[in-house]
Amino acid sequence: MEKSFSFWEQTSFLENFDVLVVGGGLVGLMAAYQTKKQNHRLKVGVLEAGFLPSGASTKNAGFACFGSISEMLDELESTSEDELLEVVELRWQGLRLLREILGDDAIDYLPYGGFEVFKKSDEAFAGKCQEQIGHFNRLLAPITGTADIYAATGPVFITEQGLGDVHSVIQNKLEGQLDTGKMMLNLQRLVQEAGVLLFTNCKVEEIEAGSPHHTVHTNQTKFIARKIILATNAFSKSLFPELNIIPGRGQVLVTSPIPGLKLRGAFHYDRGYYYFRNIGDRILIGGGRNLDFKAEETTDMGLTALVQNRLEDLLYEVVLPGQRPKIEYRWSGIMAFGDELKPLIGEVVPGVYSAIRCNGMGVAMGSQMGKTVAELVLSSL
Ligand SMILES: Cc1cc2nc3c(=O)[nH]c(=O)nc-3n(C[C@H](O)[C@H](O)[C@H](O)COP(=O)(O)OP(=O)(O)OC[C@H]3O[C@@H](n4cnc5c(N)ncnc54)[C@H](O)[C@@H]3O)c2cc1C
């Protein structure tokens, strides 16, 4: 039997929305926050399928990064330099906005720097990347306002960090790391304090376009809104199959606390396909999607022995040579990729706007994407 709602519930909770955001990850929450902040009179809601946000925003590695050299060289294989710079700027602006809105204390932001490691077997590749340091410093200086972002570090650094089997390291001095859980928890609080209605366990099944109102059918009931923002990232094709989105699962593990851990910072390896950092005295390590792209092209959460074993090998060989801490957490999350590096921000069908496809770097670009889509929607109201 269909659920019945009171007149009060219907008119106050379910109808008369000016803007409804589908997806309560970082982008959706930021879009809702910016919409409400810029016009307090609007009724704004967020519909989130999970009991907690269930995409990438609560499952990522918490790297506040905007580009390592090998990753950018890889991206230039399929993207023009202008487009790459546009995306790097989006990441940079997004990180600034995130820190400005939530504050560094609330997200435990730590400016330890970003580091790209090259194993001894990658000596030739390391040389190729080091040759590009000057080029990328010049290219990114107008975006960041800093002339010497990247620098090669010496063997002392490798020893200080306790790394094994590493030939060399390139430092990015403007990168940092944050606490993903605190970021999302404090963002949820902020959004609700601003007056946004947040519904969880509320999965959108269909968006029925209409004029002047859209009907949003969910597993709970239907909602009525004037404008919709789609912030469902990797899951967007279930609502709009024509969207150019390719899901990519990322697997992660976290060790038990390691007494005397030396490593501090956010590290990348192999064109960004692997990453590791300290969380206090623990190590988080993730990646390995490139071991089997097809298997990881899924919206299903899950772990595979292939990826988890590779992460452990890297942990024991490079990050913590000679140590075998307990692995206390393992999880996965889903990212959204596509044919282009740029995110999809725009009108999908009349009155429905998307801010999706973060290409695995939504912690960085997500806040700016939320702001941009909010401005687009506000200009249409
Ligand atoms: C393992 C891993 C590590 C990462 N590490 C980093 C990093 O260090 N730095 C970085 O910049 N980026 C990182 N990312 C990427 C980053 O987390 C994402 O790009 C970003 O969180 C995307 O935010 P979003 O809000 O667009 O999407 P999501 O967080 O995926 O949010 C989408 C939300 O929509 C909800 N949803 C889906 N379908 C529906 C529906 N039908 N109805 C209602 N709700 C729905 C989902 O439950 C989800 O909560 C990582 C990602 C992963 C998976």
Ligand as a Chemical Component Dictionary entry (heavy atoms), coordinates in Angstrom:
data_LIG
# 
_chem_comp.id                   LIG 
_chem_comp.type                 NON-POLYMER 
_chem_comp.pdbx_formal_charge   0 
_chem_comp.three_letter_code    LIG 
# 
loop_
_chem_comp_atom.comp_id 
_chem_comp_atom.atom_id 
_chem_comp_atom.alt_atom_id 
_chem_comp_atom.type_symbol 
_chem_comp_atom.charge 
_chem_comp_atom.model_Cartn_x 
_chem_comp_atom.model_Cartn_y 
_chem_comp_atom.model_Cartn_z 
_chem_comp_atom.pdbx_ordinal 
LIG C1  C1  C 0 39.214 5.220  -2.703 1  
LIG C2  C2  C 0 39.118 6.629  -3.159 2  
LIG C3  C3  C 0 40.134 7.533  -2.888 3  
LIG C4  C4  C 0 40.023 8.854  -3.291 4  
LIG N1  N1  N 0 40.975 9.733  -2.902 5  
LIG C5  C5  C 0 40.866 11.037 -3.239 6  
LIG C6  C6  C 0 41.787 11.984 -2.788 7  
LIG O1  O1  O 0 42.666 11.649 -2.006 8  
LIG N2  N2  N 0 41.684 13.262 -3.213 9  
LIG C7  C7  C 0 40.699 13.657 -4.070 10 
LIG O2  O2  O 0 40.669 14.830 -4.481 11 
LIG N3  N3  N 0 39.758 12.788 -4.459 12 
LIG C8  C8  C 0 39.807 11.498 -4.062 13 
LIG N4  N4  N 0 38.859 10.608 -4.465 14 
LIG C9  C9  C 0 37.760 11.092 -5.286 15 
LIG C10 C10 C 0 36.729 11.851 -4.480 16 
LIG O3  O3  O 0 36.426 11.170 -3.290 17 
LIG C11 C11 C 0 35.477 12.020 -5.329 18 
LIG O4  O4  O 0 35.832 12.598 -6.573 19 
LIG C12 C12 C 0 34.447 12.903 -4.666 20 
LIG O5  O5  O 0 34.186 12.465 -3.357 21 
LIG C13 C13 C 0 33.174 12.896 -5.489 22 
LIG O6  O6  O 0 32.194 13.594 -4.784 23 
LIG P1  P1  P 0 30.707 13.586 -5.324 24 
LIG O7  O7  O 0 29.906 14.304 -4.330 25 
LIG O8  O8  O 0 30.691 14.039 -6.735 26 
LIG O9  O9  O 0 30.338 12.053 -5.419 27 
LIG P2  P2  P 0 29.997 10.980 -4.288 28 
LIG O10 O10 O 0 30.737 11.229 -3.056 29 
LIG O11 O11 O 0 30.166 9.655  -4.932 30 
LIG O12 O12 O 0 28.508 11.290 -3.978 31 
LIG C14 C14 C 0 27.436 10.864 -4.769 32 
LIG C15 C15 C 0 26.330 10.558 -3.818 33 
LIG O13 O13 O 0 25.145 10.310 -4.556 34 
LIG C16 C16 C 0 24.440 9.303  -3.881 35 
LIG N5  N5  N 0 23.522 8.714  -4.853 36 
LIG C17 C17 C 0 23.838 7.956  -5.927 37 
LIG N6  N6  N 0 22.737 7.622  -6.609 38 
LIG C18 C18 C 0 21.704 8.191  -5.959 39 
LIG C19 C19 C 0 20.304 8.202  -6.170 40 
LIG N7  N7  N 0 19.751 7.567  -7.210 41 
LIG N8  N8  N 0 19.511 8.867  -5.292 42 
LIG C20 C20 C 0 20.061 9.537  -4.237 43 
LIG N9  N9  N 0 21.385 9.545  -3.986 44 
LIG C21 C21 C 0 22.189 8.889  -4.836 45 
LIG C22 C22 C 0 25.497 8.344  -3.392 46 
LIG O14 O14 O 0 25.037 7.535  -2.330 47 
LIG C23 C23 C 0 26.601 9.306  -2.982 48 
LIG O15 O15 O 0 26.554 9.632  -1.620 49 
LIG C24 C24 C 0 38.930 9.282  -4.062 50 
LIG C25 C25 C 0 37.905 8.381  -4.345 51 
LIG C26 C26 C 0 37.986 7.067  -3.894 52 
LIG C27 C27 C 0 36.861 6.114  -4.210 53 
# 
loop_
_chem_comp_bond.comp_id 
_chem_comp_bond.atom_id_1 
_chem_comp_bond.atom_id_2 
_chem_comp_bond.value_order 
_chem_comp_bond.pdbx_ordinal 
LIG C1  C2  SING 1  
LIG C2  C3  SING 2  
LIG C2  C26 DOUB 3  
LIG C3  C4  DOUB 4  
LIG C4  N1  SING 5  
LIG C4  C24 SING 6  
LIG N1  C5  DOUB 7  
LIG C5  C6  SING 8  
LIG C5  C8  SING 9  
LIG C6  O1  DOUB 10 
LIG C6  N2  SING 11 
LIG N2  C7  SING 12 
LIG C7  O2  DOUB 13 
LIG C7  N3  SING 14 
LIG N3  C8  DOUB 15 
LIG C8  N4  SING 16 
LIG N4  C9  SING 17 
LIG N4  C24 SING 18 
LIG C9  C10 SING 19 
LIG C10 O3  SING 20 
LIG C10 C11 SING 21 
LIG C11 O4  SING 22 
LIG C11 C12 SING 23 
LIG C12 O5  SING 24 
LIG C12 C13 SING 25 
LIG C13 O6  SING 26 
LIG O6  P1  SING 27 
LIG P1  O7  DOUB 28 
LIG P1  O8  SING 29 
LIG P1  O9  SING 30 
LIG O9  P2  SING 31 
LIG P2  O10 DOUB 32 
LIG P2  O11 SING 33 
LIG P2  O12 SING 34 
LIG O12 C14 SING 35 
LIG C14 C15 SING 36 
LIG C15 O13 SING 37 
LIG C15 C23 SING 38 
LIG O13 C16 SING 39 
LIG C16 N5  SING 40 
LIG C16 C22 SING 41 
LIG N5  C17 SING 42 
LIG N5  C21 SING 43 
LIG C17 N6  DOUB 44 
LIG N6  C18 SING 45 
LIG C18 C19 SING 46 
LIG C18 C21 DOUB 47 
LIG C19 N7  SING 48 
LIG C19 N8  DOUB 49 
LIG N8  C20 SING 50 
LIG C20 N9  DOUB 51 
LIG N9  C21 SING 52 
LIG C22 O14 SING 53 
LIG C22 C23 SING 54 
LIG C23 O15 SING 55 
LIG C24 C25 DOUB 56 
LIG C25 C26 SING 57 
LIG C26 C27 SING 58 
# 
